[in-house]
Amino acid sequence: MNIAFVLLTYGVNEPAGIERSIGALAHGCRALGHRCLILTAASARGDQEDLVRLASVRLPRPATEEDLLHALAAPTGVRAEVSAVLERERVDLVCWADVSWGLGYLAPAPAGVRSVLRVGVLRTDEFMDRALAHRPDAVFTCSPFLTGQARDAGLDTTGWYDVPDPLASPPAPVPTPERERLCREGPVRIAARAEPHKGIAELIDAVPDSFDRPVEIALAPAAFEYWPGMQEQVIAHCRERAARTHQVRLVPALPWEDVQPFFARAALSVNCSTSPETFGLAAAESLSVGTPVAHYALGHLPALIGPAGPSVPLSCGPARLWEAAEAFLGDHDLYHQASLAAVERVAHLTPAASARRFLSLTS
């Protein structure tokens, strides 16, 4: 079968969860014997098999959704080009990988091509209404949490399915002697997109003077942002706050392929998002190497992480999260139990398994 994924911000190793999950899902489909295209408007962000760069859409990097909608104000060109690509490549199934950035609200598929809409974040606006009005053959989210969130918001989720975001690389637990060393003296590490709701600045402000481990934070700018200059502002604010501490330093941004090794050299990672993670792919990368994850009990993270790291309610704030992390690192037995549980939590998140689930939606 010929399959196409449409995501205008897609780039190879893009430091963003949706882009990474689509790349891994396409890889899983190829492993099952299917041909996959990924249609993007991103320019010069790496090359990979069957990547199609659209000529009808030009976006700055980074782009806001306002930039996107301005570029698509007269969508005749992109409709025609996408439809032509799908027809030329004899695509059987197209996945609109997002309501707006994945062209779900336009859904320019030729007659006879089955379509699937991916919903990665909850939205209840006109663009979601337009995407659903195209009556895709199926709708899928990345977690039961997001499906439930949509249902609670009043959307009809009949015919919606959960397809977990897959890990691009298989779990690779750190050997026991090294894990023991990390438990005693390893750093705390965070890898996140430069976005205000990731809660990084607040976490830095709350680090206690008594905390005696290095805290290393990799903030990466993605191909999209909510307002012009947002990512630069976030990184500057976090750098300024880190300079006031003796433990925290910002390290260079990571391409996604380096995230798993980055966490493999940490005692603990932290996900301190203050708005619900609909999946938590960075947390899954940490778990895949046996590094526990401290987090707020929010969104899909409790279901993903389970006993593989300490959690506190969001209402307790970052100071309490640091307290929980410090107590956790001081409990040798609890730490190693969590590290062992971590890999088990994500062992099923293979590209092939997610691809089988995805393909079953329209079979």
Secondary structure in CASP SS format (residue, H / E / C, confidence):
PFRMAT SS
TARGET T0000
AUTHOR 0000-0000-0000
METHOD secondary structure of the structure
MODEL  1
M C 1.00
N E 1.00
I E 1.00
A E 1.00
F E 1.00
V E 1.00
L C 1.00
L C 1.00
T C 1.00
Y C 1.00
G C 1.00
V C 1.00
N C 1.00
E C 1.00
P C 1.00
A C 1.00
G H 1.00
I H 1.00
E H 1.00
R H 1.00
S H 1.00
I H 1.00
G H 1.00
A H 1.00
L H 1.00
A H 1.00
H H 1.00
G H 1.00
C H 1.00
R H 1.00
A H 1.00
L C 1.00
G C 1.00
H C 1.00
R E 1.00
C E 1.00
L E 1.00
I E 1.00
L E 1.00
T E 1.00
A C 1.00
A C 1.00
S C 1.00
A C 1.00
R C 1.00
G C 1.00
D C 1.00
Q C 1.00
E C 1.00
D C 1.00
L E 1.00
V E 1.00
R E 1.00
L C 1.00
A C 1.00
S C 1.00
V C 1.00
R C 1.00
L C 1.00
P C 1.00
R C 1.00
P C 1.00
A E 1.00
T C 1.00
E H 1.00
E H 1.00
D H 1.00
L H 1.00
L H 1.00
H H 1.00
A H 1.00
L C 1.00
A C 1.00
A C 1.00
P C 1.00
T H 1.00
G H 1.00
V H 1.00
R H 1.00
A H 1.00
E H 1.00
V H 1.00
S H 1.00
A H 1.00
V H 1.00
L H 1.00
E H 1.00
R H 1.00
E C 1.00
R C 1.00
V C 1.00
D C 1.00
L E 1.00
V E 1.00
C E 1.00
W E 1.00
A C 1.00
D C 1.00
V C 1.00
S C 1.00
W C 1.00
G C 1.00
L C 1.00
G C 1.00
Y C 1.00
L C 1.00
A C 1.00
P C 1.00
A C 1.00
P C 1.00
A C 1.00
G C 1.00
V C 1.00
R E 1.00
S E 1.00
V E 1.00
L E 1.00
R E 1.00
V E 1.00
G C 1.00
V C 1.00
L C 1.00
R C 1.00
T C 1.00
D C 1.00
E H 1.00
F H 1.00
M H 1.00
D H 1.00
R H 1.00
A H 1.00
L H 1.00
A H 1.00
H C 1.00
R C 1.00
P C 1.00
D C 1.00
A E 1.00
V E 1.00
F E 1.00
T E 1.00
C C 1.00
S C 1.00
P H 1.00
F H 1.00
L H 1.00
T H 1.00
G H 1.00
Q H 1.00
A H 1.00
R H 1.00
D H 1.00
A C 1.00
G C 1.00
L C 1.00
D C 1.00
T C 1.00
T C 1.00
G C 1.00
W E 1.00
Y E 1.00
D E 1.00
V C 1.00
P C 1.00
D C 1.00
P C 1.00
L C 1.00
A C 1.00
S C 1.00
P C 1.00
P C 1.00
A C 1.00
P C 1.00
V C 1.00
P C 1.00
T H 1.00
P H 1.00
E H 1.00
R H 1.00
E H 1.00
R H 1.00
L H 1.00
C H 1.00
R H 1.00
E H 1.00
G C 1.00
P C 1.00
V E 1.00
R E 1.00
I E 1.00
A E 1.00
A E 1.00
R E 1.00
A C 1.00
E C 1.00
P H 1.00
H H 1.00
K H 1.00
G C 1.00
I H 1.00
A H 1.00
E H 1.00
L H 1.00
I H 1.00
D H 1.00
A H 1.00
V C 1.00
P C 1.00
D C 1.00
S C 1.00
F C 1.00
D C 1.00
R C 1.00
P C 1.00
V E 1.00
E E 1.00
I E 1.00
A E 1.00
L E 1.00
A E 1.00
P C 1.00
A C 1.00
A C 1.00
F E 1.00
E C 1.00
Y C 1.00
W C 1.00
P C 1.00
G C 1.00
M H 1.00
Q H 1.00
E H 1.00
Q H 1.00
V H 1.00
I H 1.00
A H 1.00
H H 1.00
C H 1.00
R H 1.00
E H 1.00
R H 1.00
A H 1.00
A C 1.00
R C 1.00
T C 1.00
H C 1.00
Q C 1.00
V E 1.00
R E 1.00
L E 1.00
V E 1.00
P C 1.00
A C 1.00
L C 1.00
P C 1.00
W H 1.00
E H 1.00
D H 1.00
V H 1.00
Q H 1.00
P H 1.00
F H 1.00
F H 1.00
A H 1.00
R C 1.00
A C 1.00
A C 1.00
L E 1.00
S E 1.00
V E 1.00
N E 1.00
C C 1.00
S C 1.00
T C 1.00
S C 1.00
P C 1.00
E C 1.00
T C 1.00
F C 1.00
G C 1.00
L H 1.00
A H 1.00
A H 1.00
A H 1.00
E H 1.00
S H 1.00
L H 1.00
S H 1.00
V C 1.00
G C 1.00
T C 1.00
P C 1.00
V E 1.00
A E 1.00
H E 1.00
Y E 1.00
A C 1.00
L C 1.00
G C 1.00
H C 1.00
L H 1.00
P H 1.00
A H 1.00
L H 1.00
I H 1.00
G C 1.00
P C 1.00
A C 1.00
G C 1.00
P C 1.00
S E 1.00
V E 1.00
P C 1.00
L H 1.00
S H 1.00
C H 1.00
G H 1.00
P H 1.00
A H 1.00
R H 1.00
L H 1.00
W H 1.00
E H 1.00
A H 1.00
A H 1.00
E H 1.00
A H 1.00
F H 1.00
L H 1.00
G C 1.00
D C 1.00
H H 1.00
D H 1.00
L H 1.00
Y H 1.00
H H 1.00
Q H 1.00
A H 1.00
S H 1.00
L H 1.00
A H 1.00
A H 1.00
V H 1.00
E H 1.00
R H 1.00
V H 1.00
A C 1.00
H C 1.00
L C 1.00
T C 1.00
P H 1.00
A H 1.00
A H 1.00
S H 1.00
A H 1.00
R H 1.00
R H 1.00
F H 1.00
L H 1.00
S H 1.00
L C 1.00
T C 1.00
S C 1.00
END
